[in-house]
Amino acid sequence: MQTTPLAASALQITPICLGTMTFGEQVDAEAAHHILDRALERGVNFIDTAEMYAVPARPETCGATESIIGHWFARRPGVRQRVVLASKVAGPSRGMPWIRGDQAGLSRAEIIQACEGSLRRLQTEVIDLYQIHWPARNVPSFGALSFNPAKDWPCASMREQLEALAELVQSGKVRAVGLSNESPYGVHEFVRLAQQHGLPTVASLQNPYCLLNRSFENGLDESCHRLGVALLAYSPLGFGLLSGKYDEHGLSAGTGRMALFETLRRQRWGRPEALAAARRYNALARQHGLSPLQLALAFCYRNPRVASTIIGVTSLAQLDECLDAWDTPLGPELLQALDRIRWEMRDPAQ
C-alpha cells in the first residue's frame, strides 16, 4: 500500500489507518498484537489510538489500548520505526472524571502531562501525530446539532493549547499536531493562531465521515481544502450499522458493539433514523452486487476529501475484509444513488 504525505507535515501515511479503540475491551492483548501484525504485513503503516481508550470508556480500561500497543512495540524490535503513530489528548470530562477531573480544560500543564503519560504507556520516545481529541470550548459535537452560547464554560485558550503542543514538538516528543471533532470555526482559528504566532501548523482533522454522517461536506470540506488540513475519517462503517449486521434484527441483537454496549445505543449512531438510513444504503449495496461493508468503505476510500480512513476491527477476518475492500470501484450511477438517499435522509448520525 503506497503512502502519501499527511498535509504539510513530514509524515508519510497509508490511506487506511488502523483504529484501536476496541483493544482492551472487546479485543485482548494477544489478539490485538495479531491484528497489529497483520495490518503491518498488509502494508498499513498508520495506527491511531488515544489516552482515553478503550471504548466504551471506563476507569478500569482508561489507557489500556495505549499499553497494549506499547507492549507490541516492546516485543517487536524495529517495528516502531515502521509505524506512523497517532494518539490524542482527551478534552473536558464528558462524564469521564477519572482522566483529569471534571474541571479539566486542556491547559498547558494538562496537555503536557497527558502526552507524557501516553509516551510511557506506548513505550516510545515520540508520538508522530498528537491530536486534541475534542474541543476544550463549548461546541456542538457528538450528536449536538446547534451551538448554544449559554453553555460556554471556562477553558484554556486555543493559543495556550497550541503553545503546549509547540513545547512538545520542540522537545522532540511530538512530530506533528492535529485536531479531532472540530468545527469550521475551530479549524480556522487554530490555523490562524499558528500562523500568527509561529506555532505548529495543524496537519489533520479526525472527524466522523461516512454515509450516515456526511456533515463534513457542510463547510468543513472547503475549510480543510483551503487551509491544507487533511481529513482522517473515523467511523466509516457507522459503528457497524453500515456492515449490514443490524439490518434484520436491530441494534440490540447479536454480538456487535451496539448490541454489547447499551450506552452506545443512546448515542447518535443508535438513533432509529440512523438504522433506517443504513438499511437503505445496505440494500443499495446488495442491489449492485456489493456487500454493505464494501460500499461504505469504498465511499471513504475513493473519496478525494479523505486522506486516510480509520477502520476498527475485532478480528483478523474483519481486518482482512476491510482491507480487501480497498479495490472496490464505485461508478457514477452508484454515487448518484448514494446522493439521492442522502438528500432524502440527510445525516441521521450527525
N, C-alpha and C positions, 0 to 999 in steps of 0.2 A: 504494500500500500504506500503510495507516494505521500510525501509530506509537503506542506506549504507554509509560508511564513504566517505567524499569528500577528496580523496587522503590522504595526511598525516595530514590533519587538524583535529580538534576535532569536526567538523560539521558532522551531520548525515542528509543526504538529500534523498528525494524521486527521483526515476528515471524519473519522469516527473516534470517539473518546469513550473509554470505559468508566462509567459511573459506578460508585462503590457503596452507596448508602445502604444496601442490603447486607453488607459484610458486618457480622457481629450481631445480627438479629435473625434474618432468615438463612444466612449463609455462615457456617462456622469457619474457623481459620484455615483448616486443611482444604476445604472445598474452595474457599476464596483464593488460596495460593494456586490451586489448579486452574481456576478461571483466569487469574493474572498471567500464569504461564502460557495458557492457550492464546490469550489475546496478544501477547508479545510474539508468540510463534507465528500468528497470522498477520502480523505487521502493524498492529495497533501500538503506537508509542505514547499515547496521551491518556493519563489517568487522573480522574477528578475525585476529590474527597472533601471533607470538611470537619472542623473540630467537633461539631455537634452530632455527627453521625455515630451510630446507626439510626435509621428511621423505621418506625415512629420513634421520636425522641423520648428517652427515658434516662434518669440519672444513672442507672446501672450500666447503660451502654454508651454514654457520652464519651467520645474519644476512642471507642473500641475499634472503629473502622481504620483510623489512622494507625493504631497499634498493630493491627493485622498487616497492613501494608508495610509498616516498619519492620516487622518480623520477616516478611517476604524479602525485603531488601537485604536484611542481615544474613539470610540463608541462601541468597543467590548472588555471590560475589560478581561484581561487574554489571549487574542488571540496572542499578540506579542510574548509571551513565547513559543507558539506552532509553530512559523514560523521561518524558516531559510531565512533571508532577504538579498538579494544581490542588490547592486547598483553599479554605475560606474561614474568615473570622466571623463569628455569629454577631448579628446586630442585637438590638434591645430584646429583652427576655422572651416575649411572645409565649408566656407560660412556661419558661424553662429557667427558673431562678438558680438552678444548680450550676449554670455556666458561669455567670459573673454577677448574679443578683438581679433583683427586679429593676434596679435603677440604672443599670449599665447603659451608657450612651455612646460607646465607641470612642472613648477618649484616647489620647496618645498612649497613655500607660496601658490601657486595656488592649489595644491593638498589638503593642509590642509584647505584652505578656502572653497574649493568645498565640502569636506566631512562635514564640519560644517554646510554648507547650506543644504546639504541633510539630516543631522540629524534633523535640525529644521523642514524641510518640512515633514519628515517621523514621527515626534513626537516620537522619540526613542532616547535612550542613546547610542546605539551601532548598527553598521551595521555588520552583520555576515560575509559577503564576499564583500570586496571592490575591484573593478576591474578597471584597466586602459582601457577605452573604445576603444581607438585605439592608435597606437604608436605616440609618440611625434616626432620621427625622420621621415625622408623620407623613405617610404617603400611602395611597391606595395600592395594595398588593395582596397576593394570596387570596384572591377572590373578591376583594373590595372593589366596587365599581366606580366610586367617585371620591374626590378629595374633600375632606371636611376640615377646614382650618380650626374649628373649635377643639379638635382633638390634638392639636400641637402639644409637644412636651419638650422639656429641656434635653439637649443632647450636644455632643461635640460638633463643631462646625465642620463643613466639608474640608476647609483648609487645614484644620487640625488633623483630620483623618489622613489627608494627603501627606502632610508633613511627617506623620508617624510612618506611613508607608515609605516615604523618602528615606527615613533613617534606616529602615530595614534593607532597602536597596543599597544604600551607601555602605552598610556594614557587611554586605555580601550574603545576607540571609534570604533575600528575595531577588529574583531576576526581573520580573515584570508584574504589573498590577492590573486588576480588573474589578468589575462591578457585577452584581447579580440582583435580579428582581428590581431593577431600576426603571425609572420613568424617563420620558424625553427631557424633562427639566433637569433631572439629576445627572444624566449623561452629559448634557451641555454644560452644566455648571462645573462638574468635576474636570472636564476637558479645559474649560476656560480658566479655572483656577490654576491648573497645572501649567498652562502656557504662560499665564500672567506672572507666576511666582517661581518658574523654573523647577517645578516638581515633576515626579514621574507621570508620563502620559498614560492614559487609560488604554490598555491594549484590547480588552474584550468586555463583553456583556453576556452574562449567563442568565438567560430568561426562558420562560416556557415558550415552546413553539411547536405546534402540532395541528392536526386537522380540527381538534376540538378547541384550540386556543390559538388563533392567528392574530391576536391583538398586537403583536409586534409590528404588523403591517399598518397599524393605525398611527403612524407618525414616527415611531421608533426606527423603522427601517430607513427613512430618509436621514434622521439624525445620525445613525451609525454609519451610513454610507458617506455622508459629507464630512463627518468627523474622523473617519478612519478607524472606527471601533468595530471589532469582529464579533459576530453573534455566535455564541455557543448555545445550541438549542437543547434544552432539557425537557424531559417527559415527552419524547416523540411518540410514544405509544399511549399517552394519556393515562398513566398509571394502570396500563393493561387493558383499558376499555377498547382500544383500537387493535388489540390482538384477536378479538372475537370471542374470548373465553367467557365473557359475561353475557353474551347475546341471548342465550336461551333461558337461563335461569336467574339472571340478575346478579347484582353485586355482592350479595351475602352468601352465594352458593360457591362451592368449590374450594380450592386451596390457594387462590391468588391473593395478592396483598390486600385488595379491597375486602375480600371475604374474611381474611385473617384478622384484620385490624379495623374495628368499628370506628375508631377515631378518624380514619382516612375517609370513611363514607360520609362523614359530616363536613368534609372539605369540598372544594369546588369540583373535584373530579367525581364526587359522589352525587352530584345533582341529577335528578331524573332527566332533565333536559340534556345533560352530557351523555347519558346512556342512550337516550333516544337518537341523538345525533350520531353516536358511534355506531349504532345498529345500521343507520343509513349508509355511512361510509363503508362499513364492513360488507354490507350487501352489494354495494357498488364494486368493491374489490372482487368478490366472487363472480359477479357478472362478467368481469373482464379477465377471468382465469387466473386471478392472483389471490394469495392469502391476504387477510386483513393486515397482517404484520408487514407483508411486502409493500402494500400500498402506503401504509402510514410511514414506514421508514424511508421509502423511496421519495415521498413528498419532501422530506427533510434532506435526504442525502443529495438529491439532484437540484436542490433549491439554491439559486445564486445568492440568496440572503444569508445562507448558513456557512460559517467557516468550519465548524465541527459539530456533529450530532452526538449527544451524550446518551449512551444506551446503558440500561441497568438490567442485570440478569441474576438468576439464582442457580443456574446450572450450566454445564458445558454445552448441553444441547441447545439451550436458549441462546447462548453466546454465538454458536455456530449459525443458528438460524438468522440471527440479527446481522451477522457479518455476510452471510450468503446473499442477503437482500440487497447488498451494495450494487449488484449488477442488474437490478430490476429497472427497466425503462418505463417511463410514463409518457404516453403520446398526447398530442394536443387535445384530442377528443376527451380523454380521461381527465386531463387537467381542467378542461371546461366544465365537465360534470362535477368535479370537486368544488369549483367556484359556485356552481348553481346551488349545491347543497348548503354551502356556507352562506350564500345570500339569503337563503330561506331560514337557516337555523342559527346563523351568526356564530358567536364564540361562547358556547354554553359553559365552558370551563375557564373563562377569563378570571 
